[in-house]
Amino acid sequence: MRWRPLDIEEVPDPPRVWIPYLDQYPFAYAVRLQSAVAGGHEVTVRLFLVADEFFPERRMWIELDKFHHSIVGERSVAVRHARESAVIRKPATKPPGSTRHSPEPPGPGEPREWDAESYCECGWPYNLLLPRGTGEGMRFWMAAVVTDWAKDDLHGSSCGSMSFCGAQDRYPDARSMGYPFDRRFASADVATALDSLPSIATRSFTIRWTNASFPD
């Protein structure tokens, strides 16, 4: 947790008010891949997160990112910084600072005009990419899912969240939102299903909530 002063506009001599907000240290993902097919090819790496207690519930898995990676040779490492995540708004900014909101939706019968500024600010806040965890440390799982880039037909944009906001006029993925957790697996047990698929790997880790001291 961090603290920042609250900006109070249109109030003469406003009081100094501090509010807490969640943040995380900069981090990156590194996914090791081993190809069973000779020659290079293009893949989509999809990353998901779930709290340990909700591992068996497929609808509790949260999408963290999906991105393109070129495999050259038998072994490859896909590296991606969290600030590039497909679910956060772009550019990846954190508080302190003002946060603007999208304009009011059109009324009945009024056309919806595409607004570039609102679209670019669409997405999950970068500082809220990870859950808070607990002071003692909360266990989570991450799943890396690899799919065929050529079949996924992903089309991002220079701004906005690709996963949450689409590509201006459509969801930019041939596969459904949340794939492969958007449907039941062949096995009723999620752990068994994930372990049986060579294109999916899971790892456990801990998120520890560190509470900053209150500012003077």
Secondary structure, DSSP 8 states (H G I E B T S, - for coil): -EEEE---TT-SS----EEEE------EEEEEEE-SSSS-EEEEEEEEEEEGGGTT-GGG-EEEEEEEEEE-SSEEEEEEEGGG-TTB-SS---SSS----------TT------HHHHHT-SB-GGGSS---BSS-EEEEEEEEEEEHHHH-----SSS-HHHH-SSSS-S-SS-TTTTTTS--SSSSHHHHHHH-TTEEEEEEEEB--------
